Amino acid sequence: MLEEVRPAVFHLDGKDFIHFHENGPEALVADVRLTRGRVRMPVATTQQQAELMERIEQKLGSLEQRSEKPPAGGVHHKRGDTM
């Protein structure tokens, strides 16, 4: 679950996921955990914000897919067995 723990700081499942801050005058950026490390993305314009949202949606979608996969060595059926 994504939750705002402080203004401009969000955690995903209890871990730091994204935070926003100024990086110089009029330069708003987001540091977001999209891979093993953080990615810094500018978010000052509408287009930049849309790109950030798209990347976040992709990340959340991949996490959902991973949680829906059967466990390793999942259920095996003998030939001829039906579900």
N, CA, C and O atoms as a Maestro MAE file, in Angstrom:
{
 s_m_m2io_version
 :::
 2.0.0
}

f_m_ct {
 s_m_title
 :::
 protein
 m_atom[332] {
  # First column is atom index #
  i_m_mmod_type
  r_m_x_coord
  r_m_y_coord
  r_m_z_coord
  i_m_residue_number
  s_m_chain_name
  s_m_pdb_residue_name
  s_m_pdb_atom_name
  i_m_atomic_number
  :::
  1 25 0.835 -1.164 0.000 1 A "MET " " N  " 7
  2 3 0.000 0.000 0.000 1 A "MET " " CA " 6
  3 2 0.890 1.240 0.000 1 A "MET " " C  " 6
  4 15 1.881 1.305 0.728 1 A "MET " " O  " 8
  5 25 0.532 2.206 -0.811 2 A "LEU " " N  " 7
  6 3 1.264 3.465 -0.907 2 A "LEU " " CA " 6
  7 2 0.649 4.455 0.077 2 A "LEU " " C  " 6
  8 15 -0.555 4.707 0.035 2 A "LEU " " O  " 8
  9 25 1.473 5.018 0.964 3 A "GLU " " N  " 7
  10 3 0.951 5.983 1.925 3 A "GLU " " CA " 6
  11 2 1.910 7.153 2.101 3 A "GLU " " C  " 6
  12 15 3.128 6.992 2.025 3 A "GLU " " O  " 8
  13 25 1.346 8.321 2.335 4 A "GLU " " N  " 7
  14 3 2.136 9.520 2.589 4 A "GLU " " CA " 6
  15 2 2.458 9.558 4.073 4 A "GLU " " C  " 6
  16 15 1.553 9.664 4.901 4 A "GLU " " O  " 8
  17 25 3.740 9.473 4.418 5 A "VAL " " N  " 7
  18 3 4.149 9.445 5.824 5 A "VAL " " CA " 6
  19 2 4.499 10.828 6.353 5 A "VAL " " C  " 6
  20 15 4.425 11.076 7.557 5 A "VAL " " O  " 8
  21 25 4.871 11.708 5.474 6 A "ARG " " N  " 7
  22 3 5.126 13.121 5.753 6 A "ARG " " CA " 6
  23 2 4.787 13.869 4.482 6 A "ARG " " C  " 6
  24 15 4.690 13.254 3.419 6 A "ARG " " O  " 8
  25 25 4.607 15.166 4.558 7 A "PRO " " N  " 7
  26 3 4.362 15.892 3.311 7 A "PRO " " CA " 6
  27 2 5.467 15.616 2.290 7 A "PRO " " C  " 6
  28 15 6.649 15.801 2.580 7 A "PRO " " O  " 8
  29 25 5.077 15.177 1.106 8 A "ALA " " N  " 7
  30 3 5.963 14.924 -0.032 8 A "ALA " " CA " 6
  31 2 6.836 13.681 0.123 8 A "ALA " " C  " 6
  32 15 7.778 13.499 -0.648 8 A "ALA " " O  " 8
  33 25 6.544 12.813 1.110 9 A "VAL " " N  " 7
  34 3 7.315 11.572 1.315 9 A "VAL " " CA " 6
  35 2 6.322 10.415 1.377 9 A "VAL " " C  " 6
  36 15 5.403 10.407 2.196 9 A "VAL " " O  " 8
  37 25 6.529 9.434 0.491 10 A "PHE " " N  " 7
  38 3 5.607 8.308 0.392 10 A "PHE " " CA " 6
  39 2 6.346 6.989 0.586 10 A "PHE " " C  " 6
  40 15 7.463 6.809 0.102 10 A "PHE " " O  " 8
  41 25 5.705 6.077 1.301 11 A "HIS " " N  " 7
  42 3 6.236 4.730 1.491 11 A "HIS " " CA " 6
  43 2 5.336 3.744 0.773 11 A "HIS " " C  " 6
  44 15 4.126 3.948 0.673 11 A "HIS " " O  " 8
  45 25 5.935 2.676 0.275 12 A "LEU " " N  " 7
  46 3 5.216 1.577 -0.361 12 A "LEU " " CA " 6
  47 2 5.476 0.334 0.471 12 A "LEU " " C  " 6
  48 15 6.619 -0.104 0.606 12 A "LEU " " O  " 8
  49 25 4.420 -0.231 1.024 13 A "ASP " " N  " 7
  50 3 4.538 -1.402 1.896 13 A "ASP " " CA " 6
  51 2 5.550 -1.177 3.016 13 A "ASP " " C  " 6
  52 15 6.346 -2.059 3.340 13 A "ASP " " O  " 8
  53 25 5.506 0.016 3.599 14 A "GLY " " N  " 7
  54 3 6.357 0.331 4.741 14 A "GLY " " CA " 6
  55 2 7.779 0.737 4.419 14 A "GLY " " C  " 6
  56 15 8.564 0.994 5.332 14 A "GLY " " O  " 8
  57 25 8.136 0.802 3.135 15 A "LYS " " N  " 7
  58 3 9.499 1.175 2.734 15 A "LYS " " CA " 6
  59 2 9.457 2.454 1.911 15 A "LYS " " C  " 6
  60 15 8.503 2.712 1.178 15 A "LYS " " O  " 8
  61 25 10.509 3.243 2.050 16 A "ASP " " N  " 7
  62 3 10.623 4.490 1.291 16 A "ASP " " CA " 6
  63 2 10.457 4.205 -0.194 16 A "ASP " " C  " 6
  64 15 11.138 3.337 -0.740 16 A "ASP " " O  " 8
  65 25 9.557 4.930 -0.850 17 A "PHE " " N  " 7
  66 3 9.316 4.722 -2.279 17 A "PHE " " CA " 6
  67 2 9.591 5.974 -3.098 17 A "PHE " " C  " 6
  68 15 10.286 5.912 -4.112 17 A "PHE " " O  " 8
  69 25 9.050 7.115 -2.666 18 A "ILE " " N  " 7
  70 3 9.240 8.351 -3.442 18 A "ILE " " CA " 6
  71 2 9.189 9.551 -2.507 18 A "ILE " " C  " 6
  72 15 8.430 9.577 -1.538 18 A "ILE " " O  " 8
  73 25 10.009 10.537 -2.819 19 A "HIS " " N  " 7
  74 3 9.895 11.822 -2.138 19 A "HIS " " CA " 6
  75 2 10.214 12.933 -3.139 19 A "HIS " " C  " 6
  76 15 10.948 12.744 -4.110 19 A "HIS " " O  " 8
  77 25 9.642 14.073 -2.864 20 A "PHE " " N  " 7
  78 3 9.774 15.235 -3.742 20 A "PHE " " CA " 6
  79 2 10.556 16.319 -3.017 20 A "PHE " " C  " 6
  80 15 10.432 16.480 -1.803 20 A "PHE " " O  " 8
  81 25 11.365 17.063 -3.773 21 A "HIS " " N  " 7
  82 3 12.075 18.192 -3.186 21 A "HIS " " CA " 6
  83 2 12.524 19.138 -4.287 21 A "HIS " " C  " 6
  84 15 12.496 18.816 -5.475 21 A "HIS " " O  " 8
  85 25 12.939 20.317 -3.843 22 A "GLU " " N  " 7
  86 3 13.459 21.308 -4.787 22 A "GLU " " CA " 6
  87 2 14.943 21.048 -4.982 22 A "GLU " " C  " 6
  88 15 15.673 20.751 -4.037 22 A "GLU " " O  " 8
  89 25 15.364 21.167 -6.224 23 A "ASN " " N  " 7
  90 3 16.761 20.985 -6.576 23 A "ASN " " CA " 6
  91 2 17.213 22.245 -7.291 23 A "ASN " " C  " 6
  92 15 17.426 22.248 -8.503 23 A "ASN " " O  " 8
  93 25 17.357 23.312 -6.522 24 A "GLY " " N  " 7
  94 3 17.685 24.603 -7.107 24 A "GLY " " CA " 6
  95 2 16.415 25.399 -7.336 24 A "GLY " " C  " 6
  96 15 15.312 24.892 -7.131 24 A "GLY " " O  " 8
  97 25 16.566 26.627 -7.755 25 A "PRO " " N  " 7
  98 3 15.396 27.486 -7.951 25 A "PRO " " CA " 6
  99 2 14.492 26.955 -9.068 25 A "PRO " " C  " 6
  100 15 14.936 26.704 -10.188 25 A "PRO " " O  " 8
  101 25 13.233 26.796 -8.732 26 A "GLU " " N  " 7
  102 3 12.207 26.374 -9.686 26 A "GLU " " CA " 6
  103 2 12.464 25.000 -10.306 26 A "GLU " " C  " 6
  104 15 11.964 24.723 -11.396 26 A "GLU " " O  " 8
  105 25 13.224 24.145 -9.646 27 A "ALA " " N  " 7
  106 3 13.486 22.809 -10.172 27 A "ALA " " CA " 6
  107 2 12.962 21.784 -9.174 27 A "ALA " " C  " 6
  108 15 13.647 21.433 -8.213 27 A "ALA " " O  " 8
  109 25 11.763 21.317 -9.406 28 A "LEU " " N  " 7
  110 3 11.159 20.303 -8.551 28 A "LEU " " CA " 6
  111 2 11.515 18.932 -9.099 28 A "LEU " " C  " 6
  112 15 11.357 18.676 -10.292 28 A "LEU " " O  " 8
  113 25 12.000 18.040 -8.221 29 A "VAL " " N  " 7
  114 3 12.388 16.696 -8.638 29 A "VAL " " CA " 6
  115 2 11.751 15.665 -7.707 29 A "VAL " " C  " 6
  116 15 11.362 15.964 -6.579 29 A "VAL " " O  " 8
  117 25 11.663 14.445 -8.225 30 A "ALA " " N  " 7
  118 3 11.206 13.308 -7.433 30 A "ALA " " CA " 6
  119 2 12.311 12.271 -7.424 30 A "ALA " " C  " 6
  120 15 12.871 11.938 -8.469 30 A "ALA " " O  " 8
  121 25 12.621 11.763 -6.244 31 A "ASP " " N  " 7
  122 3 13.525 10.622 -6.121 31 A "ASP " " CA " 6
  123 2 12.628 9.422 -5.862 31 A "ASP " " C  " 6
  124 15 11.970 9.334 -4.826 31 A "ASP " " O  " 8
  125 25 12.611 8.502 -6.815 32 A "VAL " " N  " 7
  126 3 11.686 7.382 -6.741 32 A "VAL " " CA " 6
  127 2 12.439 6.073 -6.914 32 A "VAL " " C  " 6
  128 15 13.365 5.975 -7.720 32 A "VAL " " O  " 8
  129 25 12.033 5.075 -6.152 33 A "ARG " " N  " 7
  130 3 12.675 3.757 -6.206 33 A "ARG " " CA " 6
  131 2 11.947 2.923 -7.255 33 A "ARG " " C  " 6
  132 15 10.947 2.268 -6.961 33 A "ARG " " O  " 8
  133 25 12.462 2.956 -8.482 34 A "LEU " " N  " 7
  134 3 11.870 2.198 -9.586 34 A "LEU " " CA " 6
  135 2 12.644 0.923 -9.862 34 A "LEU " " C  " 6
  136 15 12.107 -0.021 -10.441 34 A "LEU " " O  " 8
  137 25 13.893 0.891 -9.453 35 A "THR " " N  " 7
  138 3 14.759 -0.266 -9.634 35 A "THR " " CA " 6
  139 2 15.415 -0.536 -8.281 35 A "THR " " C  " 6
  140 15 14.867 -0.164 -7.243 35 A "THR " " O  " 8
  141 25 16.545 -1.160 -8.281 36 A "ARG " " N  " 7
  142 3 17.234 -1.420 -7.008 36 A "ARG " " CA " 6
  143 2 17.688 -0.123 -6.345 36 A "ARG " " C  " 6
  144 15 17.801 -0.055 -5.121 36 A "ARG " " O  " 8
  145 25 17.946 0.892 -7.142 37 A "GLY " " N  " 7
  146 3 18.350 2.179 -6.596 37 A "GLY " " CA " 6
  147 2 17.295 3.227 -6.880 37 A "GLY " " C  " 6
  148 15 16.203 2.919 -7.356 37 A "GLY " " O  " 8
  149 25 17.629 4.439 -6.588 38 A "ARG " " N  " 7
  150 3 16.701 5.548 -6.830 38 A "ARG " " CA " 6
  151 2 16.935 6.144 -8.211 38 A "ARG " " C  " 6
  152 15 18.038 6.120 -8.756 38 A "ARG " " O  " 8
  153 25 15.853 6.673 -8.747 39 A "VAL " " N  " 7
  154 3 15.917 7.408 -10.004 39 A "VAL " " CA " 6
  155 2 15.447 8.825 -9.699 39 A "VAL " " C  " 6
  156 15 14.390 9.017 -9.099 39 A "VAL " " O  " 8
  157 25 16.226 9.806 -10.109 40 A "ARG " " N  " 7
  158 3 15.831 11.211 -9.925 40 A "ARG " " CA " 6
  159 2 15.178 11.671 -11.211 40 A "ARG " " C  " 6
  160 15 15.762 11.587 -12.292 40 A "ARG " " O  " 8
  161 25 13.945 12.162 -11.071 41 A "MET " " N  " 7
  162 3 13.194 12.612 -12.244 41 A "MET " " CA " 6
  163 2 12.705 14.036 -12.016 41 A "MET " " C  " 6
  164 15 12.164 14.345 -10.955 41 A "MET " " O  " 8
  165 25 12.894 14.907 -13.012 42 A "PRO " " N  " 7
  166 3 12.330 16.248 -12.899 42 A "PRO " " CA " 6
  167 2 10.811 16.167 -13.006 42 A "PRO " " C  " 6
  168 15 10.279 15.377 -13.786 42 A "PRO " " O  " 8
  169 25 10.118 16.987 -12.220 43 A "VAL " " N  " 7
  170 3 8.644 16.963 -12.240 43 A "VAL " " CA " 6
  171 2 8.055 18.375 -12.231 43 A "VAL " " C  " 6
  172 15 6.982 18.604 -11.672 43 A "VAL " " O  " 8
  173 25 8.757 19.304 -12.845 44 A "ALA " " N  " 7
  174 3 8.297 20.686 -12.846 44 A "ALA " " CA " 6
  175 2 7.197 20.942 -13.875 44 A "ALA " " C  " 6
  176 15 6.361 21.822 -13.671 44 A "ALA " " O  " 8
  177 25 7.183 20.194 -14.968 45 A "THR " " N  " 7
  178 3 6.191 20.429 -16.020 45 A "THR " " CA " 6
  179 2 5.130 19.320 -16.005 45 A "THR " " C  " 6
  180 15 5.327 18.258 -15.415 45 A "THR " " O  " 8
  181 25 4.032 19.588 -16.652 46 A "THR " " N  " 7
  182 3 2.958 18.609 -16.763 46 A "THR " " CA " 6
  183 2 3.445 17.353 -17.480 46 A "THR " " C  " 6
  184 15 3.095 16.242 -17.080 46 A "THR " " O  " 8
  185 25 4.230 17.509 -18.511 47 A "GLN " " N  " 7
  186 3 4.764 16.365 -19.250 47 A "GLN " " CA " 6
  187 2 5.682 15.520 -18.355 47 A "GLN " " C  " 6
  188 15 5.602 14.292 -18.379 47 A "GLN " " O  " 8
  189 25 6.540 16.159 -17.576 48 A "GLN " " N  " 7
  190 3 7.429 15.437 -16.671 48 A "GLN " " CA " 6
  191 2 6.630 14.696 -15.597 48 A "GLN " " C  " 6
  192 15 6.972 13.571 -15.231 48 A "GLN " " O  " 8
  193 25 5.580 15.318 -15.100 49 A "GLN " " N  " 7
  194 3 4.731 14.683 -14.093 49 A "GLN " " CA " 6
  195 2 4.019 13.469 -14.681 49 A "GLN " " C  " 6
  196 15 3.877 12.444 -14.014 49 A "GLN " " O  " 8
  197 25 3.571 13.586 -15.932 50 A "ALA " " N  " 7
  198 3 2.908 12.466 -16.601 50 A "ALA " " CA " 6
  199 2 3.885 11.302 -16.781 50 A "ALA " " C  " 6
  200 15 3.505 10.144 -16.607 50 A "ALA " " O  " 8
  201 25 5.132 11.601 -17.127 51 A "GLU " " N  " 7
  202 3 6.138 10.546 -17.283 51 A "GLU " " CA " 6
  203 2 6.388 9.848 -15.951 51 A "GLU " " C  " 6
  204 15 6.504 8.624 -15.899 51 A "GLU " " O  " 8
  205 25 6.472 10.629 -14.871 52 A "LEU " " N  " 7
  206 3 6.655 10.041 -13.549 52 A "LEU " " CA " 6
  207 2 5.485 9.119 -13.208 52 A "LEU " " C  " 6
  208 15 5.697 8.000 -12.741 52 A "LEU " " O  " 8
  209 25 4.279 9.569 -13.433 53 A "MET " " N  " 7
  210 3 3.100 8.757 -13.125 53 A "MET " " CA " 6
  211 2 3.093 7.462 -13.943 53 A "MET " " C  " 6
  212 15 2.732 6.402 -13.431 53 A "MET " " O  " 8
  213 25 3.489 7.551 -15.195 54 A "GLU " " N  " 7
  214 3 3.552 6.359 -16.043 54 A "GLU " " CA " 6
  215 2 4.560 5.359 -15.499 54 A "GLU " " C  " 6
  216 15 4.288 4.159 -15.451 54 A "GLU " " O  " 8
  217 25 5.718 5.851 -15.091 55 A "ARG " " N  " 7
  218 3 6.759 4.966 -14.538 55 A "ARG " " CA " 6
  219 2 6.301 4.332 -13.227 55 A "ARG " " C  " 6
  220 15 6.571 3.158 -12.974 55 A "ARG " " O  " 8
  221 25 5.607 5.112 -12.390 56 A "ILE " " N  " 7
  222 3 5.102 4.573 -11.124 56 A "ILE " " CA " 6
  223 2 4.045 3.509 -11.391 56 A "ILE " " C  " 6
  224 15 4.048 2.460 -10.748 56 A "ILE " " O  " 8
  225 25 3.150 3.766 -12.325 57 A "GLU " " N  " 7
  226 3 2.120 2.782 -12.666 57 A "GLU " " CA " 6
  227 2 2.748 1.489 -13.175 57 A "GLU " " C  " 6
  228 15 2.281 0.401 -12.835 57 A "GLU " " O  " 8
  229 25 3.799 1.594 -13.985 58 A "GLN " " N  " 7
  230 3 4.500 0.399 -14.470 58 A "GLN " " CA " 6
  231 2 5.100 -0.376 -13.301 58 A "GLN " " C  " 6
  232 15 4.997 -1.601 -13.242 58 A "GLN " " O  " 8
  233 25 5.722 0.339 -12.378 59 A "LYS " " N  " 7
  234 3 6.347 -0.300 -11.211 59 A "LYS " " CA " 6
  235 2 5.290 -1.002 -10.363 59 A "LYS " " C  " 6
  236 15 5.472 -2.158 -9.982 59 A "LYS " " O  " 8
  237 25 4.198 -0.323 -10.069 60 A "LEU " " N  " 7
  238 3 3.157 -0.927 -9.245 60 A "LEU " " CA " 6
  239 2 2.527 -2.116 -9.959 60 A "LEU " " C  " 6
  240 15 2.201 -3.118 -9.322 60 A "LEU " " O  " 8
  241 25 2.352 -2.014 -11.285 61 A "GLY " " N  " 7
  242 3 1.810 -3.125 -12.059 61 A "GLY " " CA " 6
  243 2 2.718 -4.339 -12.005 61 A "GLY " " C  " 6
  244 15 2.236 -5.464 -11.880 61 A "GLY " " O  " 8
  245 25 4.030 -4.129 -12.097 62 A "SER " " N  " 7
  246 3 4.956 -5.259 -12.045 62 A "SER " " CA " 6
  247 2 4.965 -5.888 -10.657 62 A "SER " " C  " 6
  248 15 5.128 -7.102 -10.535 62 A "SER " " O  " 8
  249 25 4.795 -5.089 -9.615 63 A "LEU " " N  " 7
  250 3 4.731 -5.637 -8.263 63 A "LEU " " CA " 6
  251 2 3.462 -6.474 -8.076 63 A "LEU " " C  " 6
  252 15 3.490 -7.515 -7.420 63 A "LEU " " O  " 8
  253 25 2.360 -6.017 -8.650 64 A "GLU " " N  " 7
  254 3 1.110 -6.774 -8.565 64 A "GLU " " CA " 6
  255 2 1.240 -8.112 -9.285 64 A "GLU " " C  " 6
  256 15 0.782 -9.140 -8.785 64 A "GLU " " O  " 8
  257 25 1.867 -8.095 -10.459 65 A "GLN " " N  " 7
  258 3 2.047 -9.339 -11.215 65 A "GLN " " CA " 6
  259 2 2.893 -10.331 -10.442 65 A "GLN " " C  " 6
  260 15 2.606 -11.528 -10.440 65 A "GLN " " O  " 8
  261 25 3.940 -9.836 -9.780 66 A "ARG " " N  " 7
  262 3 4.814 -10.709 -8.997 66 A "ARG " " CA " 6
  263 2 4.061 -11.344 -7.839 66 A "ARG " " C  " 6
  264 15 4.274 -12.514 -7.521 66 A "ARG " " O  " 8
  265 25 3.174 -10.570 -7.204 67 A "SER " " N  " 7
  266 3 2.447 -11.108 -6.054 67 A "SER " " CA " 6
  267 2 1.374 -12.098 -6.484 67 A "SER " " C  " 6
  268 15 0.919 -12.895 -5.663 67 A "SER " " O  " 8
  269 25 0.953 -12.072 -7.754 68 A "GLU " " N  " 7
  270 3 -0.077 -12.976 -8.247 68 A "GLU " " CA " 6
  271 2 0.496 -14.291 -8.762 68 A "GLU " " C  " 6
  272 15 -0.255 -15.245 -8.967 68 A "GLU " " O  " 8
  273 25 1.806 -14.363 -8.977 69 A "LYS " " N  " 7
  274 3 2.420 -15.584 -9.509 69 A "LYS " " CA " 6
  275 2 2.350 -16.691 -8.458 69 A "LYS " " C  " 6
  276 15 2.454 -16.416 -7.263 69 A "LYS " " O  " 8
  277 25 2.172 -17.948 -8.899 70 A "PRO " " N  " 7
  278 3 2.194 -19.054 -7.937 70 A "PRO " " CA " 6
  279 2 3.589 -19.211 -7.354 70 A "PRO " " C  " 6
  280 15 4.569 -18.834 -7.996 70 A "PRO " " O  " 8
  281 25 3.696 -19.754 -6.163 71 A "PRO " " N  " 7
  282 3 5.022 -19.923 -5.556 71 A "PRO " " CA " 6
  283 2 5.894 -20.858 -6.381 71 A "PRO " " C  " 6
  284 15 5.393 -21.703 -7.123 71 A "PRO " " O  " 8
  285 25 7.197 -20.696 -6.241 72 A "ALA " " N  " 7
  286 3 8.138 -21.560 -6.966 72 A "ALA " " CA " 6
  287 2 7.853 -23.011 -6.616 72 A "ALA " " C  " 6
  288 15 7.596 -23.345 -5.459 72 A "ALA " " O  " 8
  289 25 7.901 -23.864 -7.622 73 A "GLY " " N  " 7
  290 3 7.602 -25.268 -7.393 73 A "GLY " " CA " 6
  291 2 6.135 -25.484 -7.099 73 A "GLY " " C  " 6
  292 15 5.765 -26.399 -6.364 73 A "GLY " " O  " 8
  293 25 5.296 -24.631 -7.681 74 A "GLY " " N  " 7
  294 3 3.849 -24.634 -7.435 74 A "GLY " " CA " 6
  295 2 3.205 -25.992 -7.619 74 A "GLY " " C  " 6
  296 15 3.894 -27.011 -7.680 74 A "GLY " " O  " 8
  297 25 1.919 -26.008 -7.704 75 A "VAL " " N  " 7
  298 3 1.145 -27.234 -7.782 75 A "VAL " " CA " 6
  299 2 1.379 -27.926 -9.116 75 A "VAL " " C  " 6
  300 15 1.304 -27.298 -10.173 75 A "VAL " " O  " 8
  301 25 1.659 -29.204 -9.062 76 A "HIS " " N  " 7
  302 3 1.831 -30.004 -10.268 76 A "HIS " " CA " 6
  303 2 0.708 -31.021 -10.328 76 A "HIS " " C  " 6
  304 15 0.354 -31.610 -9.307 76 A "HIS " " O  " 8
  305 25 0.154 -31.232 -11.479 77 A "HIS " " N  " 7
  306 3 -0.913 -32.212 -11.659 77 A "HIS " " CA " 6
  307 2 -0.389 -33.386 -12.460 77 A "HIS " " C  " 6
  308 15 0.398 -33.223 -13.392 77 A "HIS " " O  " 8
  309 25 -0.839 -34.574 -12.080 78 A "LYS " " N  " 7
  310 3 -0.472 -35.752 -12.835 78 A "LYS " " CA " 6
  311 2 -1.211 -35.750 -14.140 78 A "LYS " " C  " 6
  312 15 -2.293 -35.172 -14.241 78 A "LYS " " O  " 8
  313 25 -0.655 -36.379 -15.133 79 A "ARG " " N  " 7
  314 3 -1.297 -36.466 -16.436 79 A "ARG " " CA " 6
  315 2 -2.673 -37.111 -16.259 79 A "ARG " " C  " 6
  316 15 -2.816 -38.142 -15.602 79 A "ARG " " O  " 8
  317 25 -3.683 -36.471 -16.866 80 A "GLY " " N  " 7
  318 3 -5.037 -36.988 -16.765 80 A "GLY " " CA " 6
  319 2 -5.823 -36.408 -15.617 80 A "GLY " " C  " 6
  320 15 -7.049 -36.518 -15.596 80 A "GLY " " O  " 8
  321 25 -5.145 -35.781 -14.642 81 A "ASP " " N  " 7
  322 3 -5.887 -35.147 -13.560 81 A "ASP " " CA " 6
  323 2 -6.550 -33.888 -14.074 81 A "ASP " " C  " 6
  324 15 -6.015 -33.211 -14.952 81 A "ASP " " O  " 8
  325 25 -7.690 -33.577 -13.542 82 A "THR " " N  " 7
  326 3 -8.372 -32.331 -13.894 82 A "THR " " CA " 6
  327 2 -8.463 -31.479 -12.663 82 A "THR " " C  " 6
  328 15 -8.335 -31.958 -11.537 82 A "THR " " O  " 8
  329 25 -8.685 -30.220 -12.892 83 A "MET " " N  " 7
  330 3 -8.742 -29.286 -11.768 83 A "MET " " CA " 6
  331 2 -10.085 -29.245 -11.159 83 A "MET " " C  " 6
  332 15 -10.305 -28.507 -10.198 83 A "MET " " O  " 8
  :::
 }
 m_bond[331] {
  # First column is bond index #
  i_m_from
  i_m_to
  i_m_order
  :::
  1 1 2 1
  2 2 3 1
  3 3 4 2
  4 3 5 1
  5 5 6 1
  6 6 7 1
  7 7 8 2
  8 7 9 1
  9 9 10 1
  10 10 11 1
  11 11 12 2
  12 11 13 1
  13 13 14 1
  14 14 15 1
  15 15 16 2
  16 15 17 1
  17 17 18 1
  18 18 19 1
  19 19 20 2
  20 19 21 1
  21 21 22 1
  22 22 23 1
  23 23 24 2
  24 23 25 1
  25 25 26 1
  26 26 27 1
  27 27 28 2
  28 27 29 1
  29 29 30 1
  30 30 31 1
  31 31 32 2
  32 31 33 1
  33 33 34 1
  34 34 35 1
  35 35 36 2
  36 35 37 1
  37 37 38 1
  38 38 39 1
  39 39 40 2
  40 39 41 1
  41 41 42 1
  42 42 43 1
  43 43 44 2
  44 43 45 1
  45 45 46 1
  46 46 47 1
  47 47 48 2
  48 47 49 1
  49 49 50 1
  50 50 51 1
  51 51 52 2
  52 51 53 1
  53 53 54 1
  54 54 55 1
  55 55 56 2
  56 55 57 1
  57 57 58 1
  58 58 59 1
  59 59 60 2
  60 59 61 1
  61 61 62 1
  62 62 63 1
  63 63 64 2
  64 63 65 1
  65 65 66 1
  66 66 67 1
  67 67 68 2
  68 67 69 1
  69 69 70 1
  70 70 71 1
  71 71 72 2
  72 71 73 1
  73 73 74 1
  74 74 75 1
  75 75 76 2
  76 75 77 1
  77 77 78 1
  78 78 79 1
  79 79 80 2
  80 79 81 1
  81 81 82 1
  82 82 83 1
  83 83 84 2
  84 83 85 1
  85 85 86 1
  86 86 87 1
  87 87 88 2
  88 87 89 1
  89 89 90 1
  90 90 91 1
  91 91 92 2
  92 91 93 1
  93 93 94 1
  94 94 95 1
  95 95 96 2
  96 95 97 1
  97 97 98 1
  98 98 99 1
  99 99 100 2
  100 99 101 1
  101 101 102 1
  102 102 103 1
  103 103 104 2
  104 103 105 1
  105 105 106 1
  106 106 107 1
  107 107 108 2
  108 107 109 1
  109 109 110 1
  110 110 111 1
  111 111 112 2
  112 111 113 1
  113 113 114 1
  114 114 115 1
  115 115 116 2
  116 115 117 1
  117 117 118 1
  118 118 119 1
  119 119 120 2
  120 119 121 1
  121 121 122 1
  122 122 123 1
  123 123 124 2
  124 123 125 1
  125 125 126 1
  126 126 127 1
  127 127 128 2
  128 127 129 1
  129 129 130 1
  130 130 131 1
  131 131 132 2
  132 131 133 1
  133 133 134 1
  134 134 135 1
  135 135 136 2
  136 135 137 1
  137 137 138 1
  138 138 139 1
  139 139 140 2
  140 139 141 1
  141 141 142 1
  142 142 143 1
  143 143 144 2
  144 143 145 1
  145 145 146 1
  146 146 147 1
  147 147 148 2
  148 147 149 1
  149 149 150 1
  150 150 151 1
  151 151 152 2
  152 151 153 1
  153 153 154 1
  154 154 155 1
  155 155 156 2
  156 155 157 1
  157 157 158 1
  158 158 159 1
  159 159 160 2
  160 159 161 1
  161 161 162 1
  162 162 163 1
  163 163 164 2
  164 163 165 1
  165 165 166 1
  166 166 167 1
  167 167 168 2
  168 167 169 1
  169 169 170 1
  170 170 171 1
  171 171 172 2
  172 171 173 1
  173 173 174 1
  174 174 175 1
  175 175 176 2
  176 175 177 1
  177 177 178 1
  178 178 179 1
  179 179 180 2
  180 179 181 1
  181 181 182 1
  182 182 183 1
  183 183 184 2
  184 183 185 1
  185 185 186 1
  186 186 187 1
  187 187 188 2
  188 187 189 1
  189 189 190 1
  190 190 191 1
  191 191 192 2
  192 191 193 1
  193 193 194 1
  194 194 195 1
  195 195 196 2
  196 195 197 1
  197 197 198 1
  198 198 199 1
  199 199 200 2
  200 199 201 1
  201 201 202 1
  202 202 203 1
  203 203 204 2
  204 203 205 1
  205 205 206 1
  206 206 207 1
  207 207 208 2
  208 207 209 1
  209 209 210 1
  210 210 211 1
  211 211 212 2
  212 211 213 1
  213 213 214 1
  214 214 215 1
  215 215 216 2
  216 215 217 1
  217 217 218 1
  218 218 219 1
  219 219 220 2
  220 219 221 1
  221 221 222 1
  222 222 223 1
  223 223 224 2
  224 223 225 1
  225 225 226 1
  226 226 227 1
  227 227 228 2
  228 227 229 1
  229 229 230 1
  230 230 231 1
  231 231 232 2
  232 231 233 1
  233 233 234 1
  234 234 235 1
  235 235 236 2
  236 235 237 1
  237 237 238 1
  238 238 239 1
  239 239 240 2
  240 239 241 1
  241 241 242 1
  242 242 243 1
  243 243 244 2
  244 243 245 1
  245 245 246 1
  246 246 247 1
  247 247 248 2
  248 247 249 1
  249 249 250 1
  250 250 251 1
  251 251 252 2
  252 251 253 1
  253 253 254 1
  254 254 255 1
  255 255 256 2
  256 255 257 1
  257 257 258 1
  258 258 259 1
  259 259 260 2
  260 259 261 1
  261 261 262 1
  262 262 263 1
  263 263 264 2
  264 263 265 1
  265 265 266 1
  266 266 267 1
  267 267 268 2
  268 267 269 1
  269 269 270 1
  270 270 271 1
  271 271 272 2
  272 271 273 1
  273 273 274 1
  274 274 275 1
  275 275 276 2
  276 275 277 1
  277 277 278 1
  278 278 279 1
  279 279 280 2
  280 279 281 1
  281 281 282 1
  282 282 283 1
  283 283 284 2
  284 283 285 1
  285 285 286 1
  286 286 287 1
  287 287 288 2
  288 287 289 1
  289 289 290 1
  290 290 291 1
  291 291 292 2
  292 291 293 1
  293 293 294 1
  294 294 295 1
  295 295 296 2
  296 295 297 1
  297 297 298 1
  298 298 299 1
  299 299 300 2
  300 299 301 1
  301 301 302 1
  302 302 303 1
  303 303 304 2
  304 303 305 1
  305 305 306 1
  306 306 307 1
  307 307 308 2
  308 307 309 1
  309 309 310 1
  310 310 311 1
  311 311 312 2
  312 311 313 1
  313 313 314 1
  314 314 315 1
  315 315 316 2
  316 315 317 1
  317 317 318 1
  318 318 319 1
  319 319 320 2
  320 319 321 1
  321 321 322 1
  322 322 323 1
  323 323 324 2
  324 323 325 1
  325 325 326 1
  326 326 327 1
  327 327 328 2
  328 327 329 1
  329 329 330 1
  330 330 331 1
  331 331 332 2
  :::
 }
}
